[in-house]
Each structure stands twice: as structure tokens, then as C-alpha cells.
Amino acid sequence: MLARTERIGLVGAYGASRSFLERSGARRAASDWWYIERKPAVDLVALDRFLPRLAKRSLVPELVDLIPETSWCASLANMLTSSSWRVLRDVTIARAVSCQDCGAATRLECHETWTYDISSGLQRLMGMMALCSDCHETRHLGYATVRNRFDVAFRRLVTINRIGSAEEADYRRAIHDKYELRSQIDW
């Protein structure tokens, strides 16, 4: 389960005007980290584009894209030189400032997002996002399983996506079915 925090980090607020953020109820920590507190005075509607997934007023549950077996180890971190990967990773984390799923400002990692075109067998990088290590684990459920942490990672995933207990089995099956289908293709 996610720990309840009184501060929720804003994601990518570096590009917004300081006066807009302050008028909407956001505050800035000494480290240039913008956050909101759990108070009624915060304008969640105005700040929605900066809120992490967990704090959004409404959301469509995300069916995580597990990496197909045929693409394991085909990440930018493994394909680029370590210095090139570090630059991309560091810029992604610096721009987000906090986890894009839960708003945590510590233990940030870079996650690559890919699309998979089944008809052409083409895997395409769509972007990168900053996630805390706990939320990053929800994007790698296979690795979590190997580490004997599937239940912890899946619990966090359903919490972030607001999946009810009655929907959990269907949600798990949908993730698994998508993974199985994509793993049949040589990307």
C-alpha cells in the first residue's frame, strides 16, 4: 500500500509560471521542488496537468506495457553508451522532479515507454518518464516476479490505477494476455 503523505510532488512544473503555481496552492521547497499539500485551498483542477497519476481527480486505468519476452534487455540503457544513457536519464528526472505516478521526490529512476505495432512487428520508443523505484517496479512485473516481489508491485499498481478488488483478477489477466500476445512476435 502507498504511504499517505501530506506533500504531493508536482511533475514537470518547471515550465509553469511561479505566480500561477502559487495562486493554485502549490508551494516550492528549497530544492526547486514544487508540491501541494492535502488542503482544500489547493486548486486541483488548475494543477491537474502537473499532478502525479495517483493524485489526479479522475483517470483511466493504465494497462501497463510489460516488455515482451522477445525484447528483454533491448533498452536504451543497454543499447547506448553509459554516458549517453546517463544524459537522457538525468534530463528526464530533472524535468519531472518527482515520480509521475505517485509524486515521490526520492529514489527516482528513468522508465522508457514503448509502443508495439503488432501488424508490422515494429517496437518504437515513445518517451521516457521519471518514476520512483517502487512505481518503476510496477512497470516490470516480470522482474518483480523473479525478485519475489510481484504481490507488492501489483498491489501498488492497482492502487495507483484505482482498480477495485472486484476488478483485480480481470486487470491482471488483461496485462498477462497483452504480454503473451506481444511475446509471440520477434520485435
Secondary structure as GFF3:
##gff-version 3
##sequence-region A 1 187
A	DSSP	beta_strand	7	9	.	.	.	ID=ss1
A	DSSP	three_ten_helix	13	15	.	.	.	ID=ss2
A	DSSP	alpha_helix	18	23	.	.	.	ID=ss3
A	DSSP	beta_strand	27	28	.	.	.	ID=ss4
A	DSSP	beta_strand	34	37	.	.	.	ID=ss5
A	DSSP	alpha_helix	44	47	.	.	.	ID=ss6
A	DSSP	three_ten_helix	48	50	.	.	.	ID=ss7
A	DSSP	three_ten_helix	53	55	.	.	.	ID=ss8
A	DSSP	three_ten_helix	69	71	.	.	.	ID=ss9
A	DSSP	alpha_helix	76	79	.	.	.	ID=ss10
A	DSSP	alpha_helix	82	96	.	.	.	ID=ss11
A	DSSP	beta_strand	108	117	.	.	.	ID=ss12
A	DSSP	beta_strand	122	132	.	.	.	ID=ss13
A	DSSP	alpha_helix	133	138	.	.	.	ID=ss14
A	DSSP	alpha_helix	141	146	.	.	.	ID=ss15
A	DSSP	alpha_helix	150	160	.	.	.	ID=ss16
A	DSSP	alpha_helix	168	182	.	.	.	ID=ss17
###
